[in-house]
């Protein structure tokens, strides 16, 4: 099976598998030493809990208006105030977290799966396969992701599945390059050669021997991809290209544009939510890198 071989990719060392004996307890010990990462992880958990329990923590339908338009924060019955249609900002914020998290997690998972597949095939087989796949990755990396996402969504319409698909298709090259670098380093390792001699096929070696050693950088890359996907979804929502049937933080900012002076809270709270959640996922990613990086072990 996989050894404790380590490699480097994009300047970041690749750590041992998370499933190594004693690895979970050691991982948690190292991760908990970075207090900002623990705080960020707890914040992400809190946001997830609020999103899942949205009907229990809000008393209003986020899409239903009322006569209480443009009420400031701490108004009677409206903790964070209301928007121009009398919709409760707190309810919109909590339900909007659902959209951001669903898009972020699904898009990142899809991009991760595609990136791992492309990177594994490219790094293991090499040759013309590697050349074609990496040129394709470079093509996607040179394209302005946000502009291309705007064009695709504008042409093919909005909707949560389309948003997830567009963001995933535009986000896989980074993961592919990280995985490819790991495979290039490990494909000639002694334990891989032993598996070949033992009669293991290429896909068995890829899935059972090499990939487990790349679990750490894949996990770190995935956490960063979630943050990038949330930010991209918010940007599309801000330009009015989100799902019109759902409340999102980006659509809240879009609605707040005309009321920046009259109702500052309409833009402040969704803007803070986007910034804090994206920052939290990035800090968690840094914490994961520190915890899983073998070069940082004392």
C-alpha distance (Angstrom), angle and dihedral (degrees) to the residues before:
residue distance angle dihedral
X1 . . .
X2 3.77 . .
X3 3.77 117.6 .
X4 3.77 128.2 -146.2
X5 3.80 91.7 -97.3
X6 3.80 114.7 150.3
X7 3.76 129.2 -155.0
X8 3.77 137.9 175.5
X9 3.77 128.3 -119.7
X10 3.78 127.5 -179.6
X11 3.78 88.5 -9.9
X12 3.82 93.4 -54.9
X13 3.81 120.4 109.0
X14 3.76 117.3 -126.3
X15 3.77 114.4 -127.7
X16 3.78 136.0 -147.4
X17 3.81 121.2 -80.0
X18 3.76 117.3 -74.7
X19 3.77 88.9 -128.0
X20 3.79 94.6 61.9
X21 3.81 114.7 128.1
X22 3.77 109.0 -81.2
X23 3.79 88.2 2.8
X24 3.79 97.6 122.4
X25 3.80 96.0 53.9
X26 3.78 92.1 42.7
X27 3.79 90.9 47.3
X28 3.80 92.3 52.0
X29 3.80 91.4 47.4
X30 3.80 91.7 52.3
X31 3.80 93.7 42.1
X32 3.83 93.2 49.4
X33 3.80 90.6 54.5
X34 3.82 87.6 70.7
X35 3.79 99.2 71.8
X36 3.79 95.9 -172.3
X37 3.81 89.7 55.7
X38 3.81 91.1 51.1
X39 3.81 91.1 49.2
X40 3.81 90.2 48.0
X41 3.81 91.6 49.1
X42 3.82 91.1 50.0
X43 3.80 89.6 49.7
X44 3.81 90.7 52.1
X45 3.81 90.0 49.4
X46 3.82 89.8 50.6
X47 3.80 91.5 51.3
X48 3.81 90.4 49.1
X49 3.81 91.3 50.5
X50 3.81 91.8 49.5
X51 3.80 91.5 47.7
X52 3.80 93.5 49.4
X53 3.80 92.9 45.0
X54 3.81 95.7 40.5
X55 3.84 95.5 131.3
X56 3.81 89.6 52.7
X57 3.81 97.6 50.2
X58 3.80 98.6 40.6
X59 3.77 129.2 60.5
X60 3.80 99.5 -162.5
X61 3.76 139.7 64.9
X62 3.83 104.6 -111.1
X63 3.82 91.8 -142.0
X64 3.82 98.3 45.1
X65 3.78 117.6 94.5
X66 3.78 128.1 -150.2
X67 3.78 142.0 -174.2
X68 3.82 90.4 -93.5
X69 3.79 95.2 89.0
X70 3.82 122.1 169.9
X71 3.79 95.3 2.0
X72 3.84 110.8 168.9
X73 3.82 123.1 -122.4
X74 3.82 118.0 -72.3
X75 3.79 91.1 28.7
X76 3.79 116.3 148.3
X77 3.80 107.1 -71.7
X78 3.82 94.0 -3.1
X79 3.80 114.6 87.2
X80 3.81 95.6 -175.6
X81 3.81 97.4 23.7
X82 3.79 129.6 -114.4
X83 3.79 136.3 -80.5
X84 3.81 130.8 -121.2
X85 3.81 91.2 -76.4
X86 3.79 94.8 47.9
X87 3.81 94.0 -104.7
X88 3.79 116.4 150.5
X89 3.83 111.1 -106.7
X90 3.81 94.0 -152.6
X91 3.80 91.4 54.4
X92 3.79 91.3 47.9
X93 3.79 90.8 48.2
X94 3.81 94.2 51.7
X95 3.80 95.5 43.6
X96 3.80 89.2 43.7
X97 3.81 88.3 58.8
X98 3.80 87.8 63.5
X99 3.79 92.0 59.0
X100 3.79 94.1 44.9
X101 3.80 94.2 48.0
X102 3.81 95.1 43.4
X103 3.80 92.7 48.7
X104 3.80 92.5 41.9
X105 3.80 96.4 48.8
X106 3.83 97.5 39.4
X107 3.81 94.0 44.2
X108 3.82 92.0 46.2
X109 3.83 91.9 47.0
X110 3.81 91.5 49.2
X111 3.80 92.5 46.5
X112 3.81 89.8 46.6
X113 3.80 92.6 51.9
X114 3.81 92.7 48.0
X115 3.80 92.8 43.4
X116 3.81 93.3 49.1
X117 3.81 91.4 49.3
X118 3.80 94.3 48.1
X119 3.81 93.7 42.3
X120 3.79 93.3 47.5
X121 3.80 94.3 49.2
X122 3.79 92.3 43.3
X123 3.79 96.2 47.3
X124 3.80 97.7 40.8
X125 3.80 101.7 44.2
X126 3.82 97.7 31.6
X127 3.80 119.7 174.3
X128 3.78 119.5 82.3
X129 3.81 91.0 -15.7
X130 3.79 89.7 60.0
X131 3.78 91.5 45.8
X132 3.81 94.9 51.6
X133 3.81 95.8 44.3
X134 3.81 94.7 46.3
X135 3.80 92.4 48.1
X136 3.79 87.0 52.0
X137 3.82 90.0 50.1
X138 3.80 90.6 49.3
X139 3.80 89.9 51.1
X140 3.80 91.2 55.0
X141 3.80 91.3 45.3
X142 3.80 92.9 53.8
X143 3.80 92.5 52.7
X144 3.83 116.2 92.2
X145 3.81 98.9 -112.3
X146 3.77 98.3 -156.4
X147 3.80 95.1 46.7
X148 3.80 91.6 46.6
X149 3.80 90.6 48.2
X150 3.80 89.7 51.8
X151 3.80 91.2 51.9
X152 3.81 95.3 46.0
X153 3.80 94.9 47.2
X154 3.82 91.5 44.3
X155 3.82 90.8 53.4
X156 3.79 100.7 39.7
X157 3.78 100.1 32.9
X158 3.77 135.7 -116.1
X159 3.77 131.7 -71.4
X160 3.78 136.5 122.1
X161 3.84 96.6 -97.6
X162 3.81 91.0 50.2
X163 3.81 91.9 48.7
X164 3.80 90.9 51.2
X165 3.81 92.1 47.4
X166 3.80 94.5 48.1
X167 3.81 94.4 47.4
X168 3.81 92.3 45.7
X169 3.81 93.6 49.8
X170 3.80 90.2 51.6
X171 3.82 96.3 45.0
X172 3.82 107.3 51.9
X173 3.86 102.8 85.1
X174 3.82 95.6 77.6
X175 3.80 92.3 54.6
X176 3.80 90.9 44.2
X177 3.80 91.7 55.6
X178 3.80 93.6 47.9
X179 3.81 92.2 49.2
X180 3.81 92.6 44.2
X181 3.81 91.1 53.5
X182 3.78 89.9 52.2
X183 3.80 93.0 49.2
X184 3.79 92.3 48.2
X185 3.79 89.0 56.2
X186 3.80 97.8 42.5
X187 3.81 105.4 36.0
X188 3.83 91.9 86.0
X189 3.82 95.4 39.1
X190 3.83 116.7 129.1
X191 3.82 94.3 -111.5
X192 3.83 89.9 52.7
X193 3.80 91.0 49.5
X194 3.80 88.9 49.7
X195 3.80 90.0 53.4
X196 3.82 90.7 50.7
X197 3.79 91.5 50.3
X198 3.80 88.5 49.3
X199 3.80 89.4 58.8
X200 3.81 100.3 -103.6
X201 3.79 114.5 156.7
X202 3.79 125.0 -124.8
X203 3.80 95.4 -100.4
X204 3.80 91.8 46.8
X205 3.79 90.0 53.0
X206 3.80 91.4 46.6
X207 3.79 94.8 49.0
X208 3.80 102.5 33.7
X209 3.78 105.8 28.4
X210 3.79 111.0 29.4
X211 3.81 107.6 24.4
X212 3.84 95.2 58.4
X213 3.81 88.5 59.9
X214 3.81 89.5 55.4
X215 3.80 96.4 51.2
X216 3.81 93.3 105.5
X217 3.83 99.7 56.7
X218 3.81 90.7 40.3
X219 3.82 90.8 55.1
X220 3.80 91.7 47.6
X221 3.80 92.7 47.7
X222 3.80 90.2 48.4
X223 3.81 92.9 55.3
X224 3.79 90.7 51.1
X225 3.81 91.1 47.2
X226 3.81 90.0 56.2
X227 3.81 90.2 56.6
X228 3.81 92.1 47.3
X229 3.82 91.7 48.4
X230 3.82 92.4 50.6
X231 3.79 90.3 50.5
X232 3.80 92.6 48.1
X233 3.82 92.1 48.1
X234 3.80 90.3 50.0
X235 3.79 90.1 51.2
X236 3.79 92.1 51.5
X237 3.80 90.2 47.8
X238 3.79 90.4 50.4
X239 3.80 89.3 57.5
X240 3.79 90.5 50.1
X241 3.80 95.4 -105.0
X242 3.79 98.0 115.8
X243 3.79 125.8 103.2
X244 3.85 105.2 -67.0
X245 3.80 91.1 -152.6
X246 3.80 93.8 59.4
X247 3.79 134.7 59.4
X248 3.80 114.6 -121.1
X249 3.77 133.5 172.3
X250 3.78 90.3 -116.0
X251 3.80 92.8 53.9
X252 3.82 89.1 48.7
X253 3.81 89.3 56.7
X254 3.78 89.8 47.1
X255 3.81 90.6 55.4
X256 3.80 91.6 45.7
X257 3.81 96.1 58.4
X258 3.81 94.7 91.7
X259 3.80 93.6 46.1
X260 3.80 103.6 49.6
X261 3.81 93.4 123.5
X262 3.76 99.7 28.9
X263 3.82 97.4 45.9
X264 3.80 110.0 15.5
X265 3.81 92.1 170.8
X266 3.80 91.4 68.1
X267 3.80 90.4 69.9
X268 3.81 100.8 26.5
X269 3.79 99.8 64.5
X270 3.82 100.5 44.8
X271 3.80 89.3 42.9
X272 3.79 90.5 52.7
X273 3.80 91.0 46.5
X274 3.81 92.5 53.8
X275 3.80 93.0 45.3
X276 3.80 95.5 47.1
X277 3.80 96.3 45.0
X278 3.80 93.5 46.7
X279 3.81 90.3 46.1
X280 3.81 90.7 48.1
X281 3.80 93.5 53.7
X282 3.80 90.9 47.7
X283 3.81 91.9 49.9
X284 3.81 90.1 47.6
X285 3.81 87.7 51.6
X286 3.80 90.7 52.2
X287 3.79 89.9 48.3
X288 3.80 91.5 50.3
X289 3.78 90.3 50.1
X290 3.81 91.2 51.1
X291 3.79 92.2 47.1
X292 3.79 96.0 46.1
X293 3.80 98.5 38.3
X294 3.82 107.8 105.6
X295 3.80 92.4 -159.7
X296 3.80 90.2 64.7
X297 3.80 94.3 54.9
X298 3.77 112.2 118.9
